[in-house]
Amino acid sequence: MRLFCLTFIVLVAFAGNSVLARLALSGGDIGPWSFSLIRFISGALMLLILTKPLTAWHAGRWGAALALCIYGVFFSFAYLKLATGTGALLLFSTVQLTMLSIAFLRGERMRIVQWIGLALAIGGLVYLLSPGLDAPSPIGALLMGASGIGWGVYSVLGKGGGNPVARTSGNFSRAAILLLITSPALLWLFPESQAGVSGITLAVLSGTVTSGLGYALWYKVLRDLSVTTAAVSQLSVPVIAAIGGAIFVFEPVTLSFAAACIVVLIGVGLATIKFSRPDSP
């Protein structure tokens, strides 16, 4: 029961990233770049508290940090145009499909049931994005797809030995530095209004609680979860995000989203059941 409760808390934290981003950005309390910057700085500081700073710095990699930035920035811009559950579904699905594609290119081969699952997942996404079916914004979908690819690549680059919390802390620290360096030029090209207290607070919560502490707790519970259980448990994240969006952002859950969600999650479950667990956003 303790393991179940801890795992559920982690999954809520993952979904919470989508809810917090949507809450902050839909109200115009903060811009997408500012949200990403504050999220990564606060997340890096939280993770540095949980591990030795020097150890974390040496464990991180610039390539992984760049992929992390791509995930975080596109994630924020996408939630200007997407509902909470739809964004989480697109993100989660793209991450899984990216991981599967990389595994395939590296020589891993799937069984028939996994190919069926992959076809179901892609079919569900095509249905979700079809015109006339309450389809989400095409630009928002493309942005979230890019975000999912970024996280999928980060998951591959982030795998390896050593302390996973230290590695994540080092990557977050590097990502925060990259965003800080590029912020003046990006904000000059794409100016944003001054962030409000509410937007800043939500960005800090996303960085420290649902990202920093959420990832640290995930690595803790992973020691007691099988690979299959860890992978399948993450299928609930888009559903939790949709519920959170309905409660906190007052977003309706449409029939087309529910149908697409069921098809995609069944497909992803079949396709990933024999692959190593990708880290989650």
QUIQUI-V109357 format. One record per backbone hydrogen bond with DSSP energy under -0.5 kcal/mol. CO is the residue of the C=O (numbers start at 1). NH is the residue of the N-H. Records with the same first field share a line. If there is no record, write none. Layout:
CO = NH ; NH
This chain:
1 = 5
2 = 6
3 = 7
4 = 8
5 = 9
6 = 10
7 = 11
8 = 12
9 = 13
10 = 14
11 = 15
12 = 16
13 = 17
14 = 17 ; 18
15 = 18 ; 19
16 = 20
17 = 21
18 = 22
19 = 23
20 = 24
21 = 25
22 = 26
23 = 27
24 = 29 ; 30
25 = 28
29 = 196
31 = 35
32 = 36
33 = 37
34 = 38
35 = 39
36 = 40
37 = 41
38 = 42
39 = 43
40 = 44
41 = 45
42 = 46
43 = 47
44 = 48
45 = 49
46 = 50
47 = 51
48 = 51
52 = 56
53 = 57
54 = 58
55 = 59
56 = 60
61 = 65
62 = 66
63 = 67
64 = 68
65 = 69
66 = 70
67 = 71
68 = 72
69 = 73
70 = 74
71 = 75
72 = 76
73 = 77
74 = 78
75 = 79
77 = 80
78 = 81 ; 82
81 = 137
83 = 87
84 = 88
85 = 89
86 = 90
87 = 91
88 = 92
89 = 93
90 = 94
91 = 95
92 = 96
93 = 97
94 = 98
95 = 99
96 = 100
97 = 101
98 = 102
99 = 103
100 = 104
101 = 105
102 = 106
103 = 108
104 = 107
111 = 115
112 = 116
113 = 117
114 = 118
115 = 119
116 = 120
117 = 121
118 = 122
119 = 123
120 = 124
121 = 125
122 = 126
123 = 127
124 = 128
125 = 129
126 = 130
127 = 130
130 = 133
137 = 141
138 = 142
139 = 143
140 = 144
141 = 145
142 = 146
143 = 147
144 = 148
145 = 149
146 = 150
147 = 151
148 = 152
149 = 153
150 = 154
151 = 155
152 = 156
153 = 157
154 = 158
155 = 159
156 = 159
162 = 164
163 = 167
164 = 168
165 = 169
166 = 170
167 = 171
168 = 172
169 = 173
170 = 174
171 = 175
172 = 176
173 = 177
174 = 178
175 = 179
176 = 180
177 = 181
178 = 182
179 = 183
180 = 184
182 = 186
183 = 187
184 = 188
185 = 189
186 = 190
196 = 200
197 = 201
198 = 202
199 = 203
200 = 204
201 = 205
202 = 206
203 = 207
204 = 208
205 = 209 ; 210
206 = 211
207 = 212
208 = 213
209 = 214
211 = 215
212 = 216
213 = 217
214 = 218
215 = 219
216 = 220
217 = 221
218 = 222
219 = 223
220 = 223
221 = 224
222 = 225
226 = 230
227 = 231
228 = 232
229 = 233
230 = 234
231 = 234
232 = 235
233 = 236
234 = 237
236 = 240
237 = 241
238 = 242
239 = 243
240 = 244
241 = 245
242 = 246
243 = 247
244 = 248 ; 249
245 = 249 ; 251
252 = 254
254 = 258
255 = 259
256 = 260
257 = 261
258 = 262
259 = 263
260 = 264
261 = 265
262 = 266
263 = 267
264 = 268
265 = 269
266 = 270
267 = 271
268 = 272
269 = 273
272 = 275
